[in-house]
Amino acid sequence: MVTLYLDIIANRLAATEKIDQFLKNKDIQLNEGEKVSQKIWRETPLGYMAIFNQSYLGMLYKNNTPSAFEHL
C-alpha cells in the first residue's frame, strides 16, 4: 500500500509506503458504535495496523480480532 503526494522540490508526483505520516491521529471525528470502513495495512506482533475511513490509523489487537484474521 502506498500514498501519492506532490514532491514540491522535484515538482513531480511521488509515492511512499510511509503512509502513517499522512493519516490523522488527533482530533478523530468518530463516535463509539459508529460503523467505519477499514483496510488492513500490516501485521505487527500485537495485531494488525488498519486504516479507518481512509483517514485514521489504528490497531486491531490479536486478542480482540476474529480468527479469520489469522489467515491473512
N, C-alpha and C positions, 0 to 999 in steps of 0.2 A: 504494500500500500504506500502510495506517495501523495504528496500535495504539490500543487503547482503554485508558483509565485513569480512575480516580476522581479528580476535581478536588475535593480536600478543602476548599478555600476556598469554592467555589461550591456544594459538595455536589451535584455532578451528574456524569454520565458524559460524558467528553470524548474526542476523537480527535486524534491528531497524526501528521504524516508524519515527524517526527523520531524514528524508531524506534531509532536506534543507542544512545540513552541507556537503553533498556530491555533491551538484549542484553548477554550476558556476554562479556567479552573477557579475563577472567582465570580461572584455575582451570578450564581446559577439560578436560572428562572424556571425551576421545576418544583412541583408540589408532590408531597407524599401520595402515592397511589396513582399518580398520573402515568398514562401509557406513553412509552418512549420507543423510538426506533434505536436499534443497537447494531453495531458491527464489531465483531471481534477483531482486534488489531494484532495482538500477540499473546503468547503464553508466558507466564512467569512462574517462579517457584510457589508463589502464593495463590495464583489463579490466572485469570485472563483479563488483560487490559482491553477495554472496549471504548468505542466512541458512541456517545448517545446523542441523538437528534442532530447529528453531523456537526456538533459544536463542543461537546463536553467530553473530557477524558475521565474514565472511571475504572474501577476494579470490580470484577465478579470473582469473589473468593471461591476457591475449590470446594470448601466445606459448605457452601451455600448455592452451588450450581447443580443443575440436573446431571445425571450420569451420562446423558447424551453428549455432553461437552468433552468427556474423556476420550472420545474417538476423533477429535479434531486433529 
